[in-house]
Amino acid sequence: MAKLKSQLIVNAAMRLADQQIIPFYVLKKGDPDSGILFIEVEDGPTMSRLFTRAINFDGIYEYRAISGDAPLPRFEISEMIDRQIGRDDDCWVISTAGEKGLQLFTQMT
């Protein structure tokens, strides 16, 4: 499978979010070609989960929860994001609402 550029993925997801009226925010722009994507999925007003795009053993891209299966308080997710930015300043950070927000990305991979 061909690798899509990060900015193309974000722009396409943003367009889908706009069409489906799903909240979508680019919190940090990264490298347009190969920046790692981190997606904060809001689960209510105070809880979130954090996902990243990764390739599995079959060579297929998927979105994995790096914050665990259960939602965490938003301040913990913010700390995780800050650590990721400290490791890789070229990453993208997106915030969206609920499972429908995450599905915007999974539709493209």
N, C-alpha and C positions, 0 to 999 in steps of 0.2 A: 504494500500500500504506500502510495506517495505521501510524503510528509507535507502537510499544509503549514504555511507560515503562520506564526502566532498572531500577527496583526490581522490577517485574513480571517482566522477563527473568531477573534474577538469582534471584528466588524460584522461578521455574519450573525453571530449570536446577538449582538446589539440590535441588528435589524429585525431579527425574529422576535426579540423581547418587545420592541416597539410595536410590531404588528399584533402581538398577543397581549399587550398591555401588562407586561411583567416588569417590575422594578429591576433596573440594571444599572450598575455604576462601575466605571473604571476608576479604581482607587489609586492605581499606579500603572503607568505605561512602562513597558519593558522593551527589550530588543524586538524590533518588528519582524525579524526573520525567525529567530530561534529562542526567544525568551520563554522560560518556563511559565506555565499558567497556574495560578492559585485562585481557586474560586471559593469565596465565602458564601455559604448558603444559609440564609437567615431562617431560623425556625422559631418564629415568634419575636416579640420585642426584645428579649434579653438573651436568647440562646442562638448558637450557630454551629455549623460544621465546616470543616475546611477540606477541600478536595484539590487534587493536582492531576494533571494529565500525564499518563505514563503508558509505556508500551508493555504488553504482556508477552509471555513466552511464545505465543503464536504470531507475534509481530503486529498485533492489533492494538490501536490506542484505546484506552479506557480511562475513566475518571475514578480515582481511588480516594477514599476518605483517609486523610492523614491525621485527623483529629480523633479517630475512633468511630465506633458505630453510633454512639449516643451524642446528642447535641451537648455543647459545653457553653458556659457563660461567655458572652461576647468579649470580655476583657481577656480571657484566656486565649481565644482565637486571635485577638489583636497581638498578643505577645508572641504567638506562634508565627504570625505574619512578619512581625518585626525581626524575628530570628532568621526567617527565610530571606528577607531583604538583606540582612547583614551578611548572609552567605553568598547571595547572588543578586547584585543590584540590577541585573538585566531582566528580572522576572516581572510578570504582569500580575496585578492583584485586582480581581473582579468581585463585586458583591452583588448578589441577586437574591430573590425571595423564593424559598421553598423548592420542592422537587421539580416544579415546572421550570424554575430558573436553571436548575442543573440539566434538565432535559434539553435546553437550548443547545448545550454543548454536546451532549451525547448523540444528538441527531446528526451531527457532522462527522462523527468518527465511528 
